[in-house]
């Protein structure tokens, strides 16, 4: 690891710290789901509504582990492995895209998922049983705004990860000097 360039070490450190933080967030999301779902009244809700109300919050747990833990660790390992097998050194630019584009996008995506999940869960617990009305209320009757926000977040993630992946791919096309 000592032969890695400083910008690699900095990126790997950031990726691993992010993954460790997201491990804690994923565990917390699992606890939030378990505790919040307990407060849903199964007797008062249809089985479908009961499942729909808690399902989104359950998905947050898995999304955090995959997007926030496994992908960053995989990218850190890919950097190390590529250099280890003779790949050319990446410039700072794709690593900045990975850190800011992907990690920033994942962070915002997870916040959005938590907010939307609790919006649905709390609305059902509060007596609203029309899922379409709950969904409309989430975007304050402006679905275009919601689609724009979600689109920007997902494009940021995809572009950040894509720029890194293409740069890493190219670095493996010929041995390092």
N, C-alpha and C positions, 0 to 999 in steps of 0.2 A: 504493500500500500504506500510505502514511502516514495516509490517512483512515480506515483500519480501526480499530475500537475496540480497546483494549488486550487484552480477553479473546479477541478474534479472533486477534490477533497471537500471543498466548501459545499458543492452541490450534494454530494453523498451525505454529508453531515446534515444538511437541510432536509433531504428526503427521509433519512432515518429518524430524525427528530419529529418530523411531521407524522411519520408512520407510528411512532410511539404515542404521540398525542392523540392520534385518531384511534389507536387501540383503546385508550381510556374513554374516548368519546363513544366508541362502539359499545363498550361495556355499559356505559351510562345509558345509551340509547336502548339497550336491552332491558335494563332495569326500569327505565321510563315506560317502555311498552308494557312490561308486566304489571307495574303498579297502576298505570293509567287504564289499562284494559279491565282491571278488576272492578273499576268503578262503573263500568257499563252494566246496565240492568238487563240481563239475558231474558228475563221473564217479560219485560215490557217491549222488547224489540223482536222483530222477525229475525230468524237465523241469518238471512242474507244481509240485513242492515247491521246486525251485530258484527258479522265478519268484515263488512265494508268499513265500518267505523274504526276498527282496530288494525286492519290490514296495512294501511299506509305507514303507520308508526312501526309496525313489525318490519317492513321493508327497509326502514332507515338503518336499522342494525346491520343488515347484510350489505347495504350500499356503502356504509362507512368502512366495513372491513375490506371489501373489494377495492373500492375507489380510493380510500384514504390510507389503507395499510398495504394490501398486496401489490397494487400497481406501483406505488413509490419504492417499495423494497425491490420489486422486479427491475425497475429502471436503474436503481443504484447498482444492483448486481450486473445489469447489462453493461453499464459503464466500466465496471471493473473487469468483467470477462472480455469485453471487446479490446481493452488495452492489453490484457493478458495474452490474447492470441494474436497480437500484432496489428490491431486496428489503428488507424491514424488518429491523432489527437483531435478532439472536437474543439472548436473555438468556444468562446464564452457565450455567444449568441444563442445557440440551441439550448444550452443549459439554463440561460435566463428565461427562455420561453417555457421550458419545462417547469422551472420553479414558480414563475409568476403566472403564466397562462394556465398550466394544469393545476398546480396546487391552489392557486387563487380561485380558479373555477370550481374545483372540488369543494373548497371551503364554503363558497356561496351556495353551491348546489345542496350541500347538506343542511345549511341553515334554511333554505327554501323548503326542503323536504320536511324538516321538523315543524316549521311554521304551518305548512299546508296540512300536515298530519294532525297537528293539534287543533287546527281550525275545524277539520272534519270531526274529530273525536269529541271536542267540546260542544260543537253544534248538535250532534246527536245526543250527547248527554243532557243538553239543555232543552231537548224536546223536538228539535227539527228533524223530521224523518224524510224529507224530500232531498235526495242527494243532488239533483240538478240545481235546486235552489241554493244548497250549501256551496256547490261549486261556483255558481254565479256570484255569490256573496264574497267568495275568496278574492276575486279580482275586482270587487266593487262594481260589478256590472260591466267591466271593461276587459273582455278576454284578450283583446289585442295587446294591452299593456302586459298582461301575464305572459302571453306568448313571446313578446319582445324580451322580457326579463329572462325567461327560461332559455330562449334562443341565444341571447348574448352569453349566458353562463355556459351553456353546452358548447357553443362555438369556441369560447375561450379554452375550455378543457381540451376539445378535439384539436384545435390548432396548436396549442402548447405541446401536447403529446405528439401530434403529427410532425411538427418541425423537428422535435428531438428524434423521433423514430427515423425520419428520412436522413437526418445528419448522421445518425449512428449507422444506418444501412450503408450510406456512402463511405463511411470510414472503414467499413469492412470489405469494400470492393477491391482494395489493393493494400498490401502490407505497409506498415509504417516505415518511414525512412530510417 
